């Protein structure tokens, strides 16, 4: 599987947004960043594959997700990479004119106030019915 971000070994899943942290971090030129505070160059041949995560200057922020720190998220990202061949999971804020979501209550509040089609809170998937999504302003097919 090809790496998307320069400085990553191509032998494992890597991505812009949230990525499984390479064991030991030795394949990174810079230290793994669990807080998305650094930007990395996105490989030119991968920019069309991950346009939502590539900034106009060709860089992207990377959140290194360690198996020891967040095993569920690490497994999700790794499984997505294995199944799709695209080692990318978009990690973004979930807010509309609000600070970052910090609780299940805030996530559900944002879900009900916006045209968001689905939200996962811990192990529960909450989805709108198609008519609800259209009524809330989501684009229809």
TAZI-V631394 format. One record per residue. N is the residue number from 1. RES is the residue in one letter. PSI is psi in degrees with one decimal (none if undefined). D_CENTER is the distance of its C-alpha to the mean C-alpha in whole Angstrom. Layout:
N RES PSI D_CENTER
N RES PSI D_CENTER
This chain:
1 X 130.2 18
2 X 139.5 17
3 X 151.9 15
4 X -20.7 14
5 X 128.6 14
6 X 141.8 18
7 X -1.7 19
8 X 141.5 17
9 X 138.6 19
10 X 4.6 19
11 X -7.2 20
12 X 171.1 17
13 X 130.2 13
14 X 156.1 11
15 X 170.7 8
16 X 134.4 8
17 X -101.0 5
18 X 133.2 5
19 X 145.4 8
20 X 131.6 11
21 X 126.7 13
22 X 139.2 16
23 X 124.5 19
24 X -14.7 21
25 X 9.2 19
26 X -17.8 22
27 X -1.2 20
28 X 141.5 19
29 X -37.8 21
30 X 162.7 20
31 X 143.0 19
32 X 137.9 16
33 X 107.4 14
34 X -2.0 12
35 X 12.8 12
36 X 43.5 11
37 X -3.2 14
38 X 154.4 15
39 X 150.4 15
40 X 149.5 15
41 X 132.5 17
42 X 132.1 15
43 X 134.7 17
44 X -40.2 19
45 X -9.5 20
46 X -8.3 16
47 X -37.4 15
48 X -25.5 16
49 X -30.0 14
50 X 56.7 11
51 X -31.9 13
52 X -16.4 10
53 X -0.5 9
54 X 119.8 12
55 X 163.2 15
56 X -24.4 18
57 X 7.5 19
58 X 9.9 17
59 X 170.9 15
60 X 156.2 12
61 X 143.1 10
62 X 130.4 9
63 X 113.7 8
64 X 118.4 11
65 X 113.5 10
66 X 141.7 14
67 X -35.6 16
68 X -29.4 18
69 X -37.9 16
70 X 77.0 14
71 X -33.3 15
72 X -47.6 14
73 X -40.1 10
74 X -45.3 11
75 X -40.2 13
76 X -48.7 10
77 X -44.2 8
78 X -42.5 12
79 X -42.5 13
80 X -44.4 11
81 X -43.1 12
82 X -41.7 15
83 X -33.7 16
84 X -21.0 14
85 X -4.1 15
86 X 108.6 12
87 X 58.9 10
88 X 132.2 7
89 X 121.8 4
90 X 127.0 3
91 X 116.5 3
92 X 167.1 6
93 X 154.3 10
94 X 82.2 11
95 X 157.6 15
96 X 100.7 18
97 X 31.7 20
98 X 159.8 19
99 X 172.3 18
100 X 143.9 15
101 X 130.9 15
102 X 2.2 17
103 X 159.7 18
104 X -36.8 18
105 X -42.9 21
106 X -37.6 19
107 X -45.0 16
108 X -37.7 19
109 X -46.0 21
110 X -39.3 18
111 X -47.5 18
112 X -25.1 22
113 X -16.1 22
114 X -179.1 20
115 X 18.4 20
116 X 132.9 16
117 X -28.0 17
118 X 155.5 15
119 X 142.1 14
120 X 124.4 14
121 X 111.3 16
122 X -113.9 16
123 X 20.5 17
124 X 127.6 18
125 X 123.9 17
126 X 121.9 19
127 X 147.8 19
128 X 150.9 22
129 X 151.3 25
130 X -41.3 25
131 X -36.1 27
132 X -40.3 26
133 X -42.1 23
134 X -43.3 25
135 X -31.4 27
136 X -5.4 24
137 X 5.3 24
138 X 147.5 21
139 X 143.5 22
140 X 157.0 25
141 X none 25
